[in-house]
């Protein structure tokens, strides 16, 4: 059966993994997001105590 011959399929497997591991990661890592997150305010907000009118 010709589909059991590993010669063409092994070359396709090696080439596809070469593409996935050598070419695509730098392209993905070079991607920049248009909206960079803003730094959060590190100051703690002042918590006001609730003044109940019936107490």
C-alpha positions, -999 to 999 in steps of 0.1 A, spaced: 0 0 0 15 34 -10 2 53 20 24 32 44 56 44 27 71 68 53 94 87 29 71 115 16 51 118 49 81 121 71 95 149 50 61 167 51 61 162 89 96 176 94 89 205 71 57 215 88 73 213 123 101 234 110 76 260 99 58 259 132 89 261 154 112 284 134 90 308 114 58 313 132 69 321 168 89 352 159 59 365 139 36 359 168 59 374 194 64 405 173 27 412 174 18 444 193 -16 452 207 -31 486 197 -43 493 233 -16 489 258 -29 486 294 -26 517 315 -7 513 349 -31 511 378 -31 538 405 -11 525 435 -26 548 460 -53 534 483 -86 551 480 -100 568 511 -129 547 525 -154 570 542 -175 555 569 -212 555 564 -232 578 586 -266 563 592 -292 591 599 -311 569 624 -282 561 647 
